[in-house]
Amino acid sequence: MTVDRENICRACGGTGMLADDEGWQYNCSVCRGAGLISGEHPNAKVMEVDENNRLLD
C-alpha cells in the first residue's frame, strides 16, 4: 500500500500523535489518530485550550 503524501496529516506528521510542551502525548485532534486526512471531508474541530495551550475537557 502506498501513501499519498498530500493525505498525510500536517498537524502530527502522519504519526497520529501530538505532544504538549511537558511531553504528554495524545491522539491528534485533526486526524483523530489516523495520521491521514481526507481532502473531501476534513474532520478537524475547534477545541478549547487554557493559557498554556492545554486542551480543556
C-alpha positions in Angstrom: 0.0 0.0 0.0 1.4 3.4 -0.9 0.5 6.6 0.9 -0.2 9.8 -0.9 1.9 12.5 0.8 -0.8 15.0 0.2 -3.1 13.0 2.6 -0.7 12.9 5.5 -1.9 14.9 8.4 0.2 18.1 8.7 -0.6 18.6 12.3 1.0 15.3 13.5 3.2 14.5 10.5 1.4 11.2 9.9 2.1 9.7 13.4 -1.4 10.2 14.7 0.0 11.6 18.0 0.7 15.0 19.3 2.7 16.1 22.4 2.4 19.1 24.6 5.4 21.1 25.9 5.5 18.8 29.0 5.9 15.7 26.9 2.3 14.3 27.4 1.2 12.6 24.2 -2.4 12.4 23.0 -4.3 11.5 19.8 -4.1 14.1 17.1 -7.3 16.2 17.1 -7.1 16.9 13.4 -6.9 13.3 12.0 -8.3 11.6 15.2 -5.1 9.5 15.5 -5.2 8.1 12.0 -2.2 10.0 10.6 -4.1 10.6 7.4 -6.7 13.1 6.4 -9.3 13.1 3.6 -9.3 16.2 1.5 -13.0 15.7 0.8 -14.2 15.6 4.4 -11.9 17.4 6.8 -12.9 16.4 10.3 -11.0 19.0 12.3 -12.8 20.6 15.1 -12.0 23.6 17.2 -11.2 22.8 20.8 -10.9 24.9 23.9 -7.4 25.4 25.4 -6.2 27.2 28.5 -3.5 29.9 28.6 -0.8 27.2 28.3 -2.4 25.7 25.2 -3.6 22.6 27.1 -6.8 21.0 26.0 -9.8 21.6 28.2 -12.1 18.6 28.9 
